[in-house]
């Protein structure tokens, strides 16, 4: 057990260090997120009522697209240089390797997007409680999107135009997540059900989807 934890920590540290050294790629999603959330209020009628209605949805949609921009390299770089095969030969289950990569992706992409969300939400004239609800929604949604994207990245690994295929696979699956998150962050009466659904999606996606991604990776390297 201790050996497996050490290997998991080593994999996690490796991917975080690689993301830090390749900051330009990791920062692309953050720049895109800030750009979308900043420019949208300038392109519509700046009435506070309208901005409050669309603010949370725009932020969540920007987070989805920013996350999608960075998912293609989740396995592809390791697959191209042959290190993915070596990682799959480690004395730990392949889903553990997938979990490490997902966690590293969330730490390097999802957390920065979450931290910048309160500043971006202020542009939409949201109340203080709405800003924190939007931040909490992004905090929960980003790991769900990472899990869905990791499965899609594994399924499209090595295929031509894998970026387009990844978007076609991921976007329809993310629609329910965005709907539940928008309703939960609205703070309307009865929104507790949406928070519970988001929590269930988070736990379920991080438990089941790494298993599917691991199976797809086995097919990709064979």
Residue, then its C-alpha position, 0 to 999 in steps of 0.5 A: x500500500x505504501x509503495x502504491x502511494x509513493x508511486x501515485x505521489x511520484x506520478x502526480x509530482x511528475x505531471x505537476x512539474x511538467x505542467x509548470x515547465x510547460x506553463x504556456x500550454x497550461x496557461x492557455x486555458x486560463x487566458x481563454x477563460x479570462x478573455x471570454x468572461x471579460x469580453x462578454x459583458x462588453x458585447x451585450x446590453x450592460x444592464x445589471x439585470x441582464x448581466x446577473x441572469x447570464x453571468x454564471x452561465x457565461x463563466x461556466x461555459x468559459x470554464x468548459x471551453x478553457x478546460x477543453x483546450x488543455x485536455x488533448x495533451x493529457x495523455x498525448x505527450x506521453x504517448x508520443x515519446x513512448x513514456x505512456x507505455x512505461x507508465x502503464x507497466x508500473x506496479x500499480x493499477x492503470x486507473x491509479x495512473x489516470x487518477x494521478x494525471x486527472x488530479x494534476x490536470x485539475x491542480x494546474x488548470x481547474x484550481x487557477x480557474x476557480x481562484x480567478x472566478x470571484x474577480x471575473x464574477x464581479x463584472x456581472x453585478x452579482x451579489x456577494x453570495x452569488x459570487x461565492x456560489x458561482x465560485x463553488x460551482x466552478x470548483x465542483x464542475x472543473x474536476x467533473x469536466x476533467x474526468x469526462x475529458x480524460x475519458x475522451x482524451x483516452x478514447x481519441x488518443x492517436x487518432x487523426x484530428x483527435x482535438x475535434x473528436x474530443x470536443x464532439x465526445x465531451x461537449x454533449x456529456x457536459x451539457x447536464x453538468x452545466x445545467x445543474x451547475x447554473x441552476x445550483x449557483x442561481x441560489x433559487x429555492x430548491x437548488x439544494x437538489x442540484x448541489x447534491x446532483x453535482x456532488x454525485x456526478x463528481x464522486x461517480x465520475x472520479x470513480x467510474x471514468x478512470x476505469x473507462x479511460x484505463x481500458x481505452x489506454x490499453x487499446x491505444x498502446x496495443 
